[in-house]
Amino acid sequence: MAGVDVVAGLDVVLRNALMNAYRAHERLGDRGLTLFKKKDEIGGDALLGDHECERAVIETCRQAVLPIRIVSEEHGLVDLCKHPRMLGVLDGIDGTSVYKNHCGRGRYGTMFAVYNGVYPTYDDYAACGVMEHASRRLHYAVRGQGMFETRLDPVGFPTRICIIHAVSGRKTLAEGARIRFDQPWPYNQKAFAPIVDEFKTEFVGSSAINYVDLANGTVDLVLECTRKGNLEIGVAYGMVKEAGGVMVDINGDPLGPQKFLSFGQEGHVGVISACSKELALEALHWVSR
């Protein structure tokens, strides 16, 4: 491949892409809240900020000559070469409601992942990450190397601070467990009712933030479902796994062997993400009551 070596340079491309998304976000400021077009590729309103953050990622990959097909919320399916050998999963702004109400202050972010192969399983992730804009924290995972965080300066360049993320390791579902619940979806309200009725849960309006916090040990359990192309789950999987966590569907089957482009794409499937296998099994026990 001309340009970046697929293995050695992919994490650099991913970080550069997310840093460029941050720069786009900062350049736009409140203008990012302008309605770009009435509907995006999956049926929702598209904001200029969503579109431009995605464009920054796509153009970074183009300049790096990645042989990649990118599936995204705002741009749809984008092939950057004639015969792509990788799949990119991209969400320009995850947490749009937070972005609208607290632009530049709230917790939301750009999500991007790269998979080996154009029809990958979740276990085929190569690198993935979240750019949390307001805090200038870049969270990223590299296959077999772990989950990391680095801070950007206001201009969008990395500082020397690098933190290794690891899940909390909690093994029991009891009082005090820190649970994030994606409550707006009716499916979730029904599927996870036994847990939600018994334990305190929190909703923050962004899947990106849920998975960042699971990976860095400040959350123990995340309950949500497949929807809208599963872009968030596609980015989150490698992050959670590299930080030491697990992700299973509501039947207890691991996400790893599932094909990203087919699993849960036609309807809702519950997804349980946990800081340990033991905690995931307890959550499964509760929802099966």
C-alpha positions as CSV (number, residue, x, y, z in Angstrom):
1,M,0.0,0.0,0.0
2,A,1.3,3.5,-0.8
3,G,1.3,5.8,2.1
4,V,0.9,4.5,5.7
5,D,1.8,1.0,6.6
6,V,-1.5,-0.7,7.6
7,V,-0.2,-2.1,10.9
8,A,2.6,0.2,12.0
9,G,1.0,3.6,11.1
10,L,-2.7,3.0,11.6
11,D,-2.9,4.3,15.1
12,V,-1.1,7.5,14.0
13,V,-3.7,8.0,11.3
14,L,-6.5,7.4,13.8
15,R,-5.1,9.9,16.3
16,N,-4.5,12.5,13.5
17,A,-8.0,12.0,12.2
18,L,-9.5,12.6,15.6
19,M,-7.3,15.6,16.3
20,N,-8.4,17.1,13.0
21,A,-12.0,16.6,14.1
22,Y,-11.2,18.5,17.2
23,R,-9.7,21.4,15.1
24,A,-12.8,21.4,12.9
25,H,-15.0,21.5,16.0
26,E,-13.1,24.5,17.5
27,R,-12.9,26.4,14.2
28,L,-16.7,26.2,13.9
29,G,-17.6,27.1,17.4
30,D,-21.3,27.9,17.7
31,R,-21.7,27.8,13.9
32,G,-21.4,24.1,14.2
33,L,-25.0,24.1,15.5
34,T,-26.3,25.3,12.1
35,L,-28.6,22.8,10.4
36,F,-26.5,21.5,7.5
37,K,-29.3,19.5,5.8
38,K,-32.7,18.3,7.0
39,K,-31.8,14.6,7.2
40,D,-28.6,12.7,7.5
41,E,-27.9,9.2,6.1
42,I,-29.9,7.5,8.8
43,G,-32.9,9.9,9.0
44,G,-32.0,12.5,11.6
45,D,-31.3,16.2,11.4
46,A,-27.7,16.9,10.4
47,L,-25.7,19.7,11.9
48,L,-22.8,21.5,10.3
49,G,-20.6,20.4,13.2
50,D,-21.5,16.7,12.7
51,H,-20.7,17.0,9.0
52,E,-17.4,18.9,9.3
53,C,-16.0,16.6,12.1
54,E,-16.7,13.6,9.8
55,R,-15.2,15.4,6.8
56,A,-12.0,16.1,8.8
57,V,-11.7,12.4,9.6
58,I,-12.4,11.3,6.0
59,E,-9.9,13.7,4.6
60,T,-7.2,12.6,7.0
61,C,-7.7,9.0,5.9
62,R,-7.7,10.1,2.2
63,Q,-4.4,12.0,2.7
64,A,-2.9,9.0,4.4
65,V,-3.9,6.8,1.4
66,L,-5.7,4.3,3.5
67,P,-7.4,1.6,1.5
68,I,-10.6,2.1,3.4
69,R,-14.3,2.1,3.1
70,I,-15.9,4.4,5.7
71,V,-19.5,4.0,7.0
72,S,-20.7,7.2,8.7
73,E,-23.8,8.9,10.0
74,E,-23.6,12.1,7.9
75,H,-21.7,11.0,4.8
76,G,-23.1,7.5,4.4
77,L,-20.7,5.0,2.7
78,V,-17.5,6.5,1.4
79,D,-14.9,4.5,-0.5
80,L,-11.4,6.1,-0.6
81,C,-10.0,3.7,-3.1
82,K,-11.3,1.3,-5.8
83,H,-10.6,-1.9,-3.8
84,P,-10.9,-1.1,-0.1
85,R,-9.3,-3.6,2.4
86,M,-10.5,-1.9,5.6
87,L,-13.7,-0.6,7.1
88,G,-14.0,2.6,9.0
89,V,-16.8,3.3,11.4
90,L,-17.5,7.1,12.0
91,D,-19.8,9.3,14.0
92,G,-19.0,13.0,13.7
93,I,-20.7,14.1,16.9
94,D,-22.1,11.5,19.3
95,G,-24.3,13.1,21.9
96,T,-26.0,15.6,19.6
97,S,-28.5,16.8,22.3
98,V,-25.6,17.6,24.6
99,Y,-23.8,19.3,21.8
100,K,-26.8,21.5,21.0
101,N,-27.4,22.5,24.6
102,H,-23.8,22.7,25.9
103,C,-21.6,23.3,22.8
104,G,-18.0,23.5,23.9
105,R,-18.8,22.6,27.5
106,G,-20.8,19.4,27.7
107,R,-19.5,15.8,27.3
108,Y,-19.8,14.5,23.7
109,G,-17.4,13.5,21.1
110,T,-16.3,12.3,17.7
111,M,-16.0,8.5,17.4
112,F,-13.9,6.6,14.8
113,A,-12.7,3.0,14.4
114,V,-10.8,1.1,11.8
115,Y,-11.4,-2.6,11.1
116,N,-9.4,-5.1,9.1
117,G,-11.4,-6.3,6.1
118,V,-14.5,-4.7,4.6
119,Y,-16.9,-7.2,6.2
120,P,-15.3,-7.6,9.6
121,T,-16.4,-9.1,12.8
122,Y,-16.1,-7.0,16.0
123,D,-13.0,-8.9,16.9
124,D,-11.3,-7.6,13.7
125,Y,-10.9,-4.1,15.1
126,A,-7.4,-2.5,14.5
127,A,-7.7,0.9,16.2
128,C,-10.5,3.0,17.6
129,G,-11.0,6.2,19.6
130,V,-13.1,9.0,20.8
131,M,-12.2,12.7,20.7
132,E,-13.9,14.3,23.7
133,H,-14.0,17.9,22.5
134,A,-14.7,20.1,25.5
135,S,-12.1,18.5,27.8
136,R,-9.6,18.1,24.8
137,R,-9.1,14.4,25.8
138,L,-8.3,12.0,23.1
139,H,-9.1,8.4,24.1
140,Y,-7.9,5.6,21.8
141,A,-7.2,1.9,21.7
142,V,-4.8,-0.1,19.5
143,R,-5.2,-3.8,19.0
144,G,-3.1,-5.7,21.5
145,Q,-1.6,-2.6,23.0
146,G,-4.2,-1.3,25.3
147,M,-6.4,1.8,25.8
148,F,-4.9,5.2,26.2
149,E,-5.7,8.8,26.8
150,T,-3.8,11.9,25.8
151,R,-4.6,15.6,26.2
152,L,-4.5,18.2,23.5
153,D,-3.5,21.8,23.8
154,P,-6.0,24.4,22.7
155,V,-4.6,24.4,19.2
156,G,-5.2,20.6,18.9
157,F,-1.7,19.2,19.3
158,P,-1.0,16.4,21.9
159,T,0.8,17.1,25.1
160,R,3.1,14.6,26.7
161,I,0.5,13.4,29.1
162,C,-0.5,9.8,28.3
163,I,-2.7,7.8,30.7
164,I,-3.4,4.1,30.3
165,H,-7.1,3.3,30.8
166,A,-8.3,0.2,32.6
167,V,-11.8,-0.9,33.7
168,S,-12.7,-1.0,37.4
169,G,-12.9,-4.8,37.5
170,R,-16.0,-4.8,39.7
171,K,-17.5,-8.3,39.8
172,T,-20.9,-7.9,41.6
173,L,-24.1,-6.1,40.7
174,A,-25.1,-4.6,44.0
175,E,-25.7,-1.2,45.6
176,G,-23.0,1.2,44.6
177,A,-22.5,-0.3,41.1
178,R,-22.1,2.6,38.6
179,I,-24.5,1.9,35.7
180,R,-25.1,3.9,32.6
181,F,-28.5,3.3,30.9
182,D,-29.5,4.5,27.4
183,Q,-33.0,5.3,28.6
184,P,-34.7,7.1,25.6
185,W,-35.1,3.8,23.6
186,P,-38.3,2.0,24.5
187,Y,-36.6,-1.3,23.8
188,N,-34.1,-0.6,26.5
189,Q,-36.8,0.4,29.0
190,K,-38.4,-3.0,28.6
191,A,-35.4,-5.2,28.2
192,F,-33.4,-3.8,31.1
193,A,-36.3,-3.0,33.4
194,P,-35.3,-5.6,36.1
195,I,-31.9,-3.8,36.6
196,V,-33.3,-0.3,36.2
197,D,-36.1,-0.9,38.7
198,E,-33.6,-2.3,41.3
199,F,-30.5,-0.2,40.9
200,K,-29.6,3.5,40.4
201,T,-28.7,4.3,36.8
202,E,-27.4,7.4,35.0
203,F,-28.1,8.8,31.5
204,V,-25.6,11.3,30.1
205,G,-26.8,11.6,26.5
206,S,-23.7,10.2,24.8
207,S,-22.7,6.6,24.1
208,A,-19.2,7.8,23.4
209,I,-18.9,9.1,27.0
210,N,-20.5,5.9,28.4
211,Y,-17.8,3.8,26.9
212,V,-14.9,6.2,27.7
213,D,-16.0,6.1,31.3
214,L,-16.3,2.3,31.3
215,A,-12.8,2.0,29.8
216,N,-11.3,4.4,32.4
217,G,-12.9,2.7,35.4
218,T,-15.4,5.4,36.4
219,V,-18.4,3.3,35.2
220,D,-18.9,-0.4,35.8
221,L,-21.8,-1.3,33.4
222,V,-23.4,0.1,30.3
223,L,-26.8,-1.0,29.1
224,E,-28.0,-0.1,25.6
225,C,-29.2,-1.6,22.3
226,T,-28.3,-1.8,18.6
227,R,-29.7,1.0,16.5
228,K,-29.0,3.5,13.7
229,G,-26.2,1.5,12.1
230,N,-24.5,0.6,15.4
231,L,-21.7,3.1,14.8
232,E,-21.2,3.8,18.5
233,I,-21.0,0.1,19.4
234,G,-18.6,-0.5,16.5
235,V,-16.2,2.1,17.8
236,A,-16.7,1.1,21.5
237,Y,-15.9,-2.6,21.2
238,G,-12.1,-2.3,20.7
239,M,-11.9,0.3,23.4
240,V,-13.7,-1.8,26.0
241,K,-11.8,-4.9,25.1
242,E,-8.4,-3.3,25.2
243,A,-9.2,-1.7,28.6
244,G,-10.1,-5.2,30.0
245,G,-13.9,-5.2,29.7
246,V,-16.4,-7.4,27.9
247,M,-19.4,-6.8,25.6
248,V,-22.2,-9.4,25.1
249,D,-25.6,-9.3,23.7
250,I,-28.7,-9.8,25.8
251,N,-28.6,-13.6,25.1
252,G,-25.1,-13.8,26.6
253,D,-23.3,-14.2,23.2
254,P,-20.0,-12.3,22.9
255,L,-20.0,-9.5,20.3
256,G,-16.5,-10.5,19.1
257,P,-17.5,-13.1,16.5
258,Q,-20.5,-11.1,15.2
259,K,-20.3,-9.4,11.8
260,F,-20.5,-5.7,12.3
261,L,-22.5,-5.0,9.1
262,S,-25.2,-7.6,9.9
263,F,-25.5,-8.0,13.7
264,G,-28.5,-6.0,15.0
265,Q,-28.7,-3.9,11.8
266,E,-32.4,-4.8,11.2
267,G,-33.7,-4.3,14.7
268,H,-32.9,-3.7,18.3
269,V,-30.7,-6.2,20.2
270,G,-29.7,-5.5,23.8
271,V,-26.0,-5.0,24.4
272,I,-24.4,-5.3,27.9
273,S,-20.9,-3.9,28.4
274,A,-19.2,-4.6,31.7
275,C,-15.9,-4.2,33.5
276,S,-15.7,-7.9,34.1
277,K,-17.1,-11.2,32.9
278,E,-18.6,-11.8,36.3
279,L,-20.5,-8.5,36.3
280,A,-21.8,-9.2,32.7
281,L,-23.1,-12.6,33.9
282,E,-24.9,-11.0,36.8
283,A,-26.5,-8.4,34.6
284,L,-27.6,-11.2,32.2
285,H,-29.1,-13.1,35.2
286,W,-31.1,-10.0,36.2
287,V,-32.5,-9.3,32.7
288,S,-33.6,-12.9,32.2
289,R,-35.9,-12.8,35.3
